[in-house]
Amino acid sequence: MQLVIVASFVSRLEAGIAAGVLEMNGIAHTIRGDDVGIFGPGHIGPSVLGVDLVVQEADLARARLLLRDAGLIR
């Protein structure tokens, strides 16, 4: 199973919204990032390093289409 980045976001909150779209459409995903830092896991503000939404390579095209249709990526 090859994991690929479908989109990157400035915050875990934005990535979570996009992840919800994928989840509602049956696409397995994970959110990956080093955004916790000194603020702890409840921090929802922007991350300097960004937050990646990751899916299986086989789901990449469909995931991108769903996120574009939802207006979450270009």
Secondary structure, DSSP 8 states (H G I E B T S, - for coil): --EEEEEEESSHHHHHHHHHHHHHTT--EEEEES--GGG-TT--S--SS-EEEEEEGGGHHHHHHHHHHTTS--
